[in-house]
Amino acid sequence: MMEKRNCLECGAPLKGRADQKFCSDYCRNSYNNRVDKDTKNLIRNINNRLKKNYKVLSDLNTKGKTKVSRTKLYDKGFDFKLFTSLYQTKTGNIYYYVYNQGYLELENELYLLVKLDD
């Protein structure tokens, strides 16, 4: 006797291949979207914050290299905890990058904004 199988999303009886898990593409997509929801939301939120950081750096650094205050970055909504990479120079300076837009902390709460060539 063959074991009765049901769709993992809606519970409808399955007919067809033995390894079938869903009755339709709609149920498969619904199931996977529900299962991955928390991970997708986390990634979406981080990506949105990275985009905002990128936009802040791009808007303030129109010439490829400029100095701005920490306050100006904060006022525009910049999040110093989110960046995509680091670069440490031979002298020990650490540049933080959001994609190709970077910044280096200077003295007196000033930051040097730089842009890598494409």
A tleap script that builds the chain and sets N, CA, C and O, in Angstrom:
source leaprc.protein.ff14SB
mol = sequence {
  NMET MET GLU LYS ARG ASN CYS LEU GLU CYS
  GLY ALA PRO LEU LYS GLY ARG ALA ASP GLN
  LYS PHE CYS SER ASP TYR CYS ARG ASN SER
  TYR ASN ASN ARG VAL ASP LYS ASP THR LYS
  ASN LEU ILE ARG ASN ILE ASN ASN ARG LEU
  LYS LYS ASN TYR LYS VAL LEU SER ASP LEU
  ASN THR LYS GLY LYS THR LYS VAL SER ARG
  THR LYS LEU TYR ASP LYS GLY PHE ASP PHE
  LYS LEU PHE THR SER LEU TYR GLN THR LYS
  THR GLY ASN ILE TYR TYR TYR VAL TYR ASN
  GLN GLY TYR LEU GLU LEU GLU ASN GLU LEU
  TYR LEU LEU VAL LYS LEU ASP CASP
}
set mol.1.N position { 0.846 -1.190 0.000 }
set mol.1.CA position { 0.000 0.000 0.000 }
set mol.1.C position { 0.884 1.243 0.000 }
set mol.1.O position { 1.873 1.312 0.730 }
set mol.2.N position { 0.528 2.202 -0.806 }
set mol.2.CA position { 1.305 3.412 -0.948 }
set mol.2.C position { 0.938 4.414 0.156 }
set mol.2.O position { -0.233 4.594 0.492 }
set mol.3.N position { 1.967 5.057 0.705 }
set mol.3.CA position { 1.762 6.032 1.777 }
set mol.3.C position { 1.109 7.280 1.203 }
set mol.3.O position { 1.490 7.757 0.134 }
set mol.4.N position { 0.109 7.811 1.931 }
set mol.4.CA position { -0.563 9.034 1.496 }
set mol.4.C position { 0.325 10.222 1.810 }
set mol.4.O position { 0.821 10.364 2.928 }
set mol.5.N position { 0.520 11.064 0.823 }
set mol.5.CA position { 1.348 12.257 1.008 }
set mol.5.C position { 0.478 13.487 0.808 }
set mol.5.O position { -0.451 13.497 0.000 }
set mol.6.N position { 0.815 14.540 1.582 }
set mol.6.CA position { 0.060 15.778 1.485 }
set mol.6.C position { 1.002 16.950 1.241 }
set mol.6.O position { 2.175 16.915 1.614 }
set mol.7.N position { 0.468 17.980 0.612 }
set mol.7.CA position { 1.209 19.214 0.348 }
set mol.7.C position { 1.672 19.828 1.672 }
set mol.7.O position { 0.883 19.943 2.611 }
set mol.8.N position { 2.927 20.217 1.750 }
set mol.8.CA position { 3.469 20.811 2.973 }
set mol.8.C position { 2.848 22.163 3.307 }
set mol.8.O position { 2.892 22.593 4.459 }
set mol.9.N position { 2.274 22.835 2.320 }
set mol.9.CA position { 1.688 24.162 2.556 }
set mol.9.C position { 0.192 24.080 2.856 }
set mol.9.O position { -0.253 24.582 3.889 }
set mol.10.N position { -0.584 23.463 1.984 }
set mol.10.CA position { -2.057 23.497 2.143 }
set mol.10.C position { -2.652 22.179 2.629 }
set mol.10.O position { -3.818 22.132 3.020 }
set mol.11.N position { -1.861 21.109 2.608 }
set mol.11.CA position { -2.350 19.819 3.086 }
set mol.11.C position { -3.113 19.007 2.062 }
set mol.11.O position { -3.601 17.925 2.387 }
set mol.12.N position { -3.234 19.490 0.830 }
set mol.12.CA position { -3.961 18.756 -0.210 }
set mol.12.C position { -3.220 17.464 -0.547 }
set mol.12.O position { -1.991 17.421 -0.495 }
set mol.13.N position { -3.970 16.405 -0.897 }
set mol.13.CA position { -3.317 15.141 -1.268 }
set mol.13.C position { -2.447 15.332 -2.522 }
set mol.13.O position { -2.822 16.054 -3.446 }
set mol.14.N position { -1.297 14.681 -2.534 }
set mol.14.CA position { -0.364 14.797 -3.663 }
set mol.14.C position { -0.509 13.595 -4.570 }
set mol.14.O position { -0.694 12.467 -4.114 }
set mol.15.N position { -0.422 13.852 -5.847 }
set mol.15.CA position { -0.439 12.796 -6.858 }
set mol.15.C position { 0.760 13.035 -7.755 }
set mol.15.O position { 1.060 14.182 -8.088 }
set mol.16.N position { 1.437 12.000 -8.145 }
set mol.16.CA position { 2.564 12.173 -9.051 }
set mol.16.C position { 3.847 11.620 -8.453 }
set mol.16.O position { 3.840 10.576 -7.801 }
set mol.17.N position { 4.927 12.314 -8.676 }
set mol.17.CA position { 6.250 11.841 -8.280 }
set mol.17.C position { 6.328 11.546 -6.782 }
set mol.17.O position { 5.662 12.185 -5.968 }
set mol.18.N position { 7.151 10.571 -6.446 }
set mol.18.CA position { 7.284 10.153 -5.051 }
set mol.18.C position { 7.964 11.210 -4.193 }
set mol.18.O position { 7.747 11.264 -2.982 }
set mol.19.N position { 8.787 12.050 -4.817 }
set mol.19.CA position { 9.500 13.070 -4.027 }
set mol.19.C position { 8.789 14.422 -4.042 }
set mol.19.O position { 9.343 15.408 -3.556 }
set mol.20.N position { 7.587 14.489 -4.583 }
set mol.20.CA position { 6.816 15.725 -4.654 }
set mol.20.C position { 6.427 16.169 -3.245 }
set mol.20.O position { 6.015 15.352 -2.421 }
set mol.21.N position { 6.562 17.479 -2.972 }
set mol.21.CA position { 6.235 18.007 -1.646 }
set mol.21.C position { 5.091 19.011 -1.677 }
set mol.21.O position { 4.470 19.283 -0.650 }
set mol.22.N position { 4.814 19.561 -2.853 }
set mol.22.CA position { 3.802 20.614 -2.973 }
set mol.22.C position { 2.864 20.297 -4.123 }
set mol.22.O position { 3.245 19.636 -5.089 }
set mol.23.N position { 1.628 20.778 -4.007 }
set mol.23.CA position { 0.634 20.520 -5.042 }
set mol.23.C position { 0.719 21.521 -6.190 }
set mol.23.O position { 0.193 21.269 -7.274 }
set mol.24.N position { 1.396 22.683 -5.951 }
set mol.24.CA position { 1.484 23.696 -7.003 }
set mol.24.C position { 2.682 24.614 -6.755 }
set mol.24.O position { 3.276 24.607 -5.677 }
set mol.25.N position { 3.017 25.397 -7.767 }
set mol.25.CA position { 4.078 26.393 -7.611 }
set mol.25.C position { 3.687 27.428 -6.564 }
set mol.25.O position { 4.528 27.910 -5.805 }
set mol.26.N position { 2.396 27.764 -6.533 }
set mol.26.CA position { 1.919 28.738 -5.549 }
set mol.26.C position { 2.212 28.253 -4.119 }
set mol.26.O position { 2.729 29.012 -3.301 }
set mol.27.N position { 1.882 26.999 -3.825 }
set mol.27.CA position { 2.127 26.448 -2.484 }
set mol.27.C position { 3.627 26.365 -2.187 }
set mol.27.O position { 4.055 26.653 -1.070 }
set mol.28.N position { 4.421 25.974 -3.178 }
set mol.28.CA position { 5.875 25.902 -2.978 }
set mol.28.C position { 6.437 27.281 -2.646 }
set mol.28.O position { 7.228 27.424 -1.714 }
set mol.29.N position { 6.029 28.294 -3.406 }
set mol.29.CA position { 6.505 29.659 -3.148 }
set mol.29.C position { 6.023 30.176 -1.795 }
set mol.29.O position { 6.795 30.780 -1.051 }
set mol.30.N position { 4.765 29.947 -1.477 }
set mol.30.CA position { 4.215 30.399 -0.195 }
set mol.30.C position { 4.966 29.771 0.974 }
set mol.30.O position { 5.318 30.452 1.937 }
set mol.31.N position { 5.207 28.474 0.880 }
set mol.31.CA position { 5.911 27.746 1.932 }
set mol.31.C position { 7.323 28.307 2.123 }
set mol.31.O position { 7.726 28.617 3.243 }
set mol.32.N position { 8.068 28.435 1.024 }
set mol.32.CA position { 9.450 28.922 1.119 }
set mol.32.C position { 9.518 30.372 1.587 }
set mol.32.O position { 10.420 30.727 2.345 }
set mol.33.N position { 8.595 31.208 1.156 }
set mol.33.CA position { 8.566 32.593 1.630 }
set mol.33.C position { 8.304 32.650 3.135 }
set mol.33.O position { 8.908 33.454 3.844 }
set mol.34.N position { 7.411 31.803 3.614 }
set mol.34.CA position { 7.093 31.789 5.044 }
set mol.34.C position { 8.278 31.271 5.855 }
set mol.34.O position { 8.612 31.837 6.896 }
set mol.35.N position { 8.906 30.212 5.389 }
set mol.35.CA position { 10.035 29.616 6.107 }
set mol.35.C position { 11.232 30.575 6.158 }
set mol.35.O position { 11.902 30.674 7.186 }
set mol.36.N position { 11.501 31.279 5.053 }
set mol.36.CA position { 12.672 32.153 4.963 }
set mol.36.C position { 12.396 33.596 5.400 }
set mol.36.O position { 13.284 34.444 5.310 }
set mol.37.N position { 11.185 33.883 5.870 }
set mol.37.CA position { 10.769 35.260 6.139 }
set mol.37.C position { 11.723 36.003 7.083 }
set mol.37.O position { 12.132 37.124 6.782 }
set mol.38.N position { 12.078 35.398 8.213 }
set mol.38.CA position { 12.920 36.091 9.195 }
set mol.38.C position { 14.303 36.402 8.632 }
set mol.38.O position { 14.822 37.502 8.821 }
set mol.39.N position { 14.895 35.436 7.944 }
set mol.39.CA position { 16.212 35.654 7.346 }
set mol.39.C position { 16.149 36.727 6.275 }
set mol.39.O position { 17.009 37.606 6.217 }
set mol.40.N position { 15.131 36.657 5.428 }
set mol.40.CA position { 14.997 37.650 4.360 }
set mol.40.C position { 14.783 39.044 4.928 }
set mol.40.O position { 15.331 40.014 4.405 }
set mol.41.N position { 13.988 39.160 5.997 }
set mol.41.CA position { 13.759 40.467 6.617 }
set mol.41.C position { 15.035 41.037 7.202 }
set mol.41.O position { 15.307 42.228 7.049 }
set mol.42.N position { 15.823 40.207 7.870 }
set mol.42.CA position { 17.095 40.656 8.439 }
set mol.42.C position { 18.013 41.176 7.343 }
set mol.42.O position { 18.577 42.263 7.468 }
set mol.43.N position { 18.165 40.410 6.276 }
set mol.43.CA position { 19.042 40.802 5.172 }
set mol.43.C position { 18.517 42.062 4.493 }
set mol.43.O position { 19.293 42.961 4.168 }
set mol.44.N position { 17.212 42.133 4.278 }
set mol.44.CA position { 16.610 43.314 3.650 }
set mol.44.C position { 16.858 44.560 4.502 }
set mol.44.O position { 17.205 45.615 3.971 }
set mol.45.N position { 16.681 44.444 5.815 }
set mol.45.CA position { 16.886 45.593 6.699 }
set mol.45.C position { 18.341 46.054 6.700 }
set mol.45.O position { 18.609 47.255 6.651 }
set mol.46.N position { 19.276 45.115 6.755 }
set mol.46.CA position { 20.702 45.477 6.736 }
set mol.46.C position { 21.060 46.115 5.399 }
set mol.46.O position { 21.766 47.123 5.363 }
set mol.47.N position { 20.582 45.537 4.303 }
set mol.47.CA position { 20.871 46.111 2.981 }
set mol.47.C position { 20.308 47.522 2.849 }
set mol.47.O position { 20.950 48.390 2.258 }
set mol.48.N position { 19.119 47.758 3.393 }
set mol.48.CA position { 18.539 49.103 3.343 }
set mol.48.C position { 19.374 50.095 4.144 }
set mol.48.O position { 19.551 51.238 3.723 }
set mol.49.N position { 19.890 49.668 5.296 }
set mol.49.CA position { 20.728 50.557 6.100 }
set mol.49.C position { 22.070 50.808 5.420 }
set mol.49.O position { 22.600 51.917 5.491 }
set mol.50.N position { 22.629 49.786 4.760 }
set mol.50.CA position { 23.869 49.978 3.999 }
set mol.50.C position { 23.647 50.951 2.842 }
set mol.50.O position { 24.496 51.802 2.574 }
set mol.51.N position { 22.504 50.828 2.156 }
set mol.51.CA position { 22.181 51.762 1.068 }
set mol.51.C position { 22.090 53.188 1.589 }
set mol.51.O position { 22.548 54.126 0.936 }
set mol.52.N position { 21.495 53.347 2.771 }
set mol.52.CA position { 21.379 54.686 3.356 }
set mol.52.C position { 22.773 55.233 3.668 }
set mol.52.O position { 23.062 56.389 3.361 }
set mol.53.N position { 23.640 54.418 4.272 }
set mol.53.CA position { 25.009 54.848 4.549 }
set mol.53.C position { 25.722 55.247 3.260 }
set mol.53.O position { 26.417 56.262 3.216 }
set mol.54.N position { 25.545 54.444 2.212 }
set mol.54.CA position { 26.179 54.735 0.923 }
set mol.54.C position { 25.693 56.073 0.383 }
set mol.54.O position { 26.487 56.878 -0.105 }
set mol.55.N position { 24.392 56.309 0.471 }
set mol.55.CA position { 23.820 57.556 -0.033 }
set mol.55.C position { 24.343 58.753 0.760 }
set mol.55.O position { 24.654 59.791 0.175 }
set mol.56.N position { 24.444 58.622 2.072 }
set mol.56.CA position { 24.967 59.716 2.900 }
set mol.56.C position { 26.400 60.040 2.479 }
set mol.56.O position { 26.735 61.207 2.274 }
set mol.57.N position { 27.245 59.017 2.351 }
set mol.57.CA position { 28.642 59.245 1.952 }
set mol.57.C position { 28.718 59.844 0.554 }
set mol.57.O position { 29.497 60.768 0.319 }
set mol.58.N position { 27.922 59.332 -0.372 }
set mol.58.CA position { 27.923 59.840 -1.755 }
set mol.58.C position { 27.481 61.295 -1.823 }
set mol.58.O position { 28.083 62.105 -2.528 }
set mol.59.N position { 26.421 61.618 -1.082 }
set mol.59.CA position { 25.898 62.987 -1.093 }
set mol.59.C position { 26.895 63.988 -0.502 }
set mol.59.O position { 26.997 65.119 -0.977 }
set mol.60.N position { 27.622 63.573 0.524 }
set mol.60.CA position { 28.567 64.484 1.182 }
set mol.60.C position { 29.918 64.554 0.472 }
set mol.60.O position { 30.644 65.536 0.624 }
set mol.61.N position { 30.258 63.529 -0.297 }
set mol.61.CA position { 31.562 63.454 -0.942 }
set mol.61.C position { 31.411 63.547 -2.460 }
set mol.61.O position { 31.562 62.551 -3.167 }
set mol.62.N position { 31.117 64.731 -2.945 }
set mol.62.CA position { 30.882 64.908 -4.383 }
set mol.62.C position { 32.170 65.051 -5.182 }
set mol.62.O position { 32.154 64.889 -6.402 }
set mol.63.N position { 33.296 65.353 -4.515 }
set mol.63.CA position { 34.552 65.593 -5.225 }
set mol.63.C position { 35.535 64.431 -5.147 }
set mol.63.O position { 36.630 64.514 -5.702 }
set mol.64.N position { 35.160 63.347 -4.466 }
set mol.64.CA position { 36.062 62.203 -4.359 }
set mol.64.C position { 36.883 62.191 -3.092 }
set mol.64.O position { 37.400 61.149 -2.689 }
set mol.65.N position { 37.009 63.355 -2.455 }
set mol.65.CA position { 37.749 63.444 -1.192 }
set mol.65.C position { 37.295 64.721 -0.487 }
set mol.65.O position { 37.376 65.809 -1.056 }
set mol.66.N position { 36.822 64.588 0.741 }
set mol.66.CA position { 36.364 65.757 1.487 }
set mol.66.C position { 36.366 65.456 2.977 }
set mol.66.O position { 36.410 64.294 3.379 }
set mol.67.N position { 36.318 66.498 3.792 }
set mol.67.CA position { 36.256 66.345 5.250 }
set mol.67.C position { 34.880 66.787 5.733 }
set mol.67.O position { 34.338 67.796 5.282 }
set mol.68.N position { 34.324 66.000 6.669 }
set mol.68.CA position { 33.041 66.352 7.282 }
set mol.68.C position { 33.098 66.029 8.770 }
set mol.68.O position { 33.934 65.248 9.224 }
set mol.69.N position { 32.191 66.646 9.515 }
set mol.69.CA position { 32.126 66.399 10.951 }
set mol.69.C position { 31.286 65.157 11.244 }
set mol.69.O position { 30.424 64.758 10.462 }
set mol.70.N position { 31.570 64.570 12.388 }
set mol.70.CA position { 30.792 63.419 12.857 }
set mol.70.C position { 29.316 63.808 12.982 }
set mol.70.O position { 28.430 63.026 12.639 }
set mol.71.N position { 29.066 65.007 13.471 }
set mol.71.CA position { 27.698 65.496 13.653 }
set mol.71.C position { 26.938 65.526 12.337 }
set mol.71.O position { 25.766 65.152 12.285 }
set mol.72.N position { 27.597 65.968 11.278 }
set mol.72.CA position { 26.939 66.044 9.967 }
set mol.72.C position { 26.545 64.643 9.494 }
set mol.72.O position { 25.457 64.447 8.953 }
set mol.73.N position { 27.443 63.664 9.704 }
set mol.73.CA position { 27.125 62.284 9.327 }
set mol.73.C position { 25.936 61.766 10.146 }
set mol.73.O position { 25.004 61.184 9.589 }
set mol.74.N position { 25.971 61.978 11.461 }
set mol.74.CA position { 24.871 61.543 12.326 }
set mol.74.C position { 23.554 62.203 11.938 }
set mol.74.O position { 22.516 61.545 11.870 }
set mol.75.N position { 23.605 63.511 11.684 }
set mol.75.CA position { 22.387 64.246 11.331 }
set mol.75.C position { 21.733 63.701 10.068 }
set mol.75.O position { 20.513 63.778 9.920 }
set mol.76.N position { 22.524 63.156 9.167 }
set mol.76.CA position { 21.994 62.580 7.915 }
set mol.76.C position { 21.553 61.124 8.101 }
set mol.76.O position { 21.058 60.501 7.162 }
set mol.77.N position { 21.734 60.580 9.317 }
set mol.77.CA position { 21.283 59.220 9.594 }
set mol.77.C position { 22.333 58.145 9.370 }
set mol.77.O position { 21.989 56.969 9.244 }
set mol.78.N position { 23.610 58.521 9.318 }
set mol.78.CA position { 24.685 57.559 9.081 }
set mol.78.C position { 24.838 56.622 10.279 }
set mol.78.O position { 24.810 57.069 11.426 }
set mol.79.N position { 24.998 55.325 10.015 }
set mol.79.CA position { 25.174 54.303 11.053 }
set mol.79.C position { 26.613 53.800 10.983 }
set mol.79.O position { 26.983 53.076 10.059 }
set mol.80.N position { 27.426 54.192 11.974 }
set mol.80.CA position { 28.848 53.848 11.968 }
set mol.80.C position { 29.109 52.355 12.196 }
set mol.80.O position { 30.229 51.892 11.981 }
set mol.81.N position { 28.116 51.611 12.617 }
set mol.81.CA position { 28.301 50.180 12.859 }
set mol.81.C position { 28.203 49.345 11.586 }
set mol.81.O position { 28.579 48.173 11.574 }
set mol.82.N position { 27.693 49.956 10.510 }
set mol.82.CA position { 27.483 49.188 9.277 }
set mol.82.C position { 28.398 49.656 8.153 }
set mol.82.O position { 28.337 50.807 7.720 }
set mol.83.N position { 29.240 48.748 7.693 }
set mol.83.CA position { 30.143 49.005 6.579 }
set mol.83.C position { 30.409 47.676 5.899 }
set mol.83.O position { 30.121 46.621 6.464 }
set mol.84.N position { 30.954 47.715 4.695 }
set mol.84.CA position { 31.150 46.473 3.942 }
set mol.84.C position { 32.583 45.948 3.982 }
set mol.84.O position { 32.805 44.754 3.785 }
set mol.85.N position { 33.560 46.827 4.235 }
set mol.85.CA position { 34.947 46.351 4.303 }
set mol.85.C position { 35.823 47.358 5.044 }
set mol.85.O position { 35.437 48.503 5.282 }
set mol.86.N position { 37.014 46.887 5.396 }
set mol.86.CA position { 38.025 47.709 6.071 }
set mol.86.C position { 39.303 47.684 5.255 }
set mol.86.O position { 39.596 46.716 4.552 }
set mol.87.N position { 40.057 48.768 5.363 }
set mol.87.CA position { 41.392 48.795 4.759 }
set mol.87.C position { 42.323 49.462 5.753 }
set mol.87.O position { 42.102 50.605 6.152 }
set mol.88.N position { 43.378 48.736 6.157 }
set mol.88.CA position { 44.349 49.302 7.079 }
set mol.88.C position { 45.633 49.640 6.319 }
set mol.88.O position { 46.207 48.800 5.625 }
set mol.89.N position { 46.066 50.896 6.470 }
set mol.89.CA position { 47.278 51.345 5.790 }
set mol.89.C position { 48.510 50.852 6.545 }
set mol.89.O position { 48.400 50.339 7.658 }
set mol.90.N position { 49.675 51.009 5.935 }
set mol.90.CA position { 50.930 50.610 6.577 }
set mol.90.C position { 51.176 51.401 7.860 }
set mol.90.O position { 51.848 50.922 8.773 }
set mol.91.N position { 50.627 52.612 7.921 }
set mol.91.CA position { 50.811 53.447 9.119 }
set mol.91.C position { 49.767 53.156 10.195 }
set mol.91.O position { 49.801 53.762 11.266 }
set mol.92.N position { 48.844 52.239 9.926 }
set mol.92.CA position { 47.860 51.847 10.927 }
set mol.92.C position { 46.514 52.539 10.825 }
set mol.92.O position { 45.609 52.244 11.607 }
set mol.93.N position { 46.364 53.452 9.879 }
set mol.93.CA position { 45.059 54.098 9.701 }
set mol.93.C position { 44.056 53.084 9.153 }
set mol.93.O position { 44.389 52.265 8.295 }
set mol.94.N position { 42.832 53.151 9.657 }
set mol.94.CA position { 41.797 52.224 9.201 }
set mol.94.C position { 40.712 52.997 8.465 }
set mol.94.O position { 40.048 53.867 9.028 }
set mol.95.N position { 40.549 52.652 7.187 }
set mol.95.CA position { 39.474 53.198 6.370 }
set mol.95.C position { 38.307 52.208 6.407 }
set mol.95.O position { 38.495 51.005 6.222 }
set mol.96.N position { 37.130 52.718 6.641 }
set mol.96.CA position { 35.912 51.919 6.612 }
set mol.96.C position { 35.215 52.217 5.290 }
set mol.96.O position { 35.098 53.375 4.888 }
set mol.97.N position { 34.755 51.168 4.619 }
set mol.97.CA position { 34.121 51.344 3.313 }
set mol.97.C position { 32.697 50.820 3.315 }
set mol.97.O position { 32.389 49.796 3.926 }
set mol.98.N position { 31.839 51.546 2.617 }
set mol.98.CA position { 30.513 51.076 2.244 }
set mol.98.C position { 30.579 51.015 0.719 }
set mol.98.O position { 30.402 52.013 0.020 }
set mol.99.N position { 30.839 49.810 0.239 }
set mol.99.CA position { 31.127 49.577 -1.173 }
set mol.99.C position { 32.338 50.418 -1.586 }
set mol.99.O position { 33.428 50.165 -1.074 }
set mol.100.N position { 32.212 51.392 -2.472 }
set mol.100.CA position { 33.393 52.153 -2.890 }
set mol.100.C position { 33.505 53.513 -2.192 }
set mol.100.O position { 34.410 54.290 -2.498 }
set mol.101.N position { 32.610 53.801 -1.273 }
set mol.101.CA position { 32.661 55.047 -0.505 }
set mol.101.C position { 33.281 54.746 0.860 }
set mol.101.O position { 32.801 53.878 1.588 }
set mol.102.N position { 34.349 55.467 1.201 }
set mol.102.CA position { 35.035 55.192 2.440 }
set mol.102.C position { 35.166 56.407 3.340 }
set mol.102.O position { 34.929 57.542 2.930 }
set mol.103.N position { 35.555 56.133 4.590 }
set mol.103.CA position { 35.801 57.221 5.529 }
set mol.103.C position { 36.885 56.820 6.511 }
set mol.103.O position { 37.050 55.649 6.857 }
set mol.104.N position { 37.619 57.834 6.948 }
set mol.104.CA position { 38.714 57.667 7.895 }
set mol.104.C position { 38.486 58.650 9.028 }
set mol.104.O position { 38.281 59.840 8.790 }
set mol.105.N position { 38.521 58.157 10.263 }
set mol.105.CA position { 38.350 59.048 11.405 }
set mol.105.C position { 39.616 59.866 11.605 }
set mol.105.O position { 40.717 59.321 11.678 }
set mol.106.N position { 39.447 61.192 11.693 }
set mol.106.CA position { 40.552 62.117 11.938 }
set mol.106.C position { 40.420 62.658 13.361 }
set mol.106.O position { 39.649 62.129 14.161 }
set mol.107.N position { 41.162 63.695 13.667 }
set mol.107.CA position { 41.066 64.319 14.988 }
set mol.107.C position { 39.858 65.244 15.051 }
set mol.107.O position { 39.285 65.604 14.024 }
set mol.108.N position { 39.477 65.625 16.273 }
set mol.108.CA position { 38.416 66.603 16.528 }
set mol.108.C position { 37.080 66.224 15.896 }
set mol.108.O position { 36.354 67.085 15.398 }
set mol.109.N position { 36.759 64.921 15.921 }
set mol.109.CA position { 35.487 64.416 15.387 }
set mol.109.C position { 35.268 64.767 13.917 }
set mol.109.O position { 34.137 64.985 13.482 }
set mol.110.N position { 36.355 64.819 13.167 }
set mol.110.CA position { 36.274 65.017 11.718 }
set mol.110.C position { 36.534 63.685 11.022 }
set mol.110.O position { 37.223 62.810 11.546 }
set mol.111.N position { 35.969 63.560 9.844 }
set mol.111.CA position { 36.157 62.364 9.030 }
set mol.111.C position { 36.582 62.776 7.633 }
set mol.111.O position { 36.072 63.744 7.068 }
set mol.112.N position { 37.530 62.018 7.085 }
set mol.112.CA position { 37.930 62.194 5.692 }
set mol.112.C position { 37.115 61.203 4.872 }
set mol.112.O position { 37.205 59.995 5.086 }
set mol.113.N position { 36.327 61.704 3.944 }
set mol.113.CA position { 35.547 60.851 3.054 }
set mol.113.C position { 36.332 60.657 1.764 }
set mol.113.O position { 36.878 61.612 1.210 }
set mol.114.N position { 36.385 59.435 1.297 }
set mol.114.CA position { 37.112 59.110 0.063 }
set mol.114.C position { 36.245 58.216 -0.807 }
set mol.114.O position { 35.338 57.537 -0.325 }
set mol.115.N position { 36.544 58.232 -2.096 }
set mol.115.CA position { 35.855 57.351 -3.023 }
set mol.115.C position { 36.903 56.585 -3.816 }
set mol.115.O position { 37.828 57.169 -4.380 }
set mol.116.N position { 36.740 55.253 -3.848 }
set mol.116.CA position { 37.617 54.425 -4.671 }
set mol.116.C position { 37.241 54.608 -6.136 }
set mol.116.O position { 36.065 54.757 -6.467 }
set mol.117.N position { 38.227 54.597 -6.999 }
set mol.117.CA position { 37.951 54.654 -8.432 }
set mol.117.C position { 37.244 53.400 -8.861 }
set mol.117.O position { 37.541 52.314 -8.362 }
set mol.118.N position { 36.306 53.533 -9.786 }
set mol.118.CA position { 35.525 52.377 -10.260 }
set mol.118.C position { 36.368 51.425 -11.062 }
set mol.118.O position { 35.867 50.404 -11.533 }
savepdb mol mol.pdb
quit
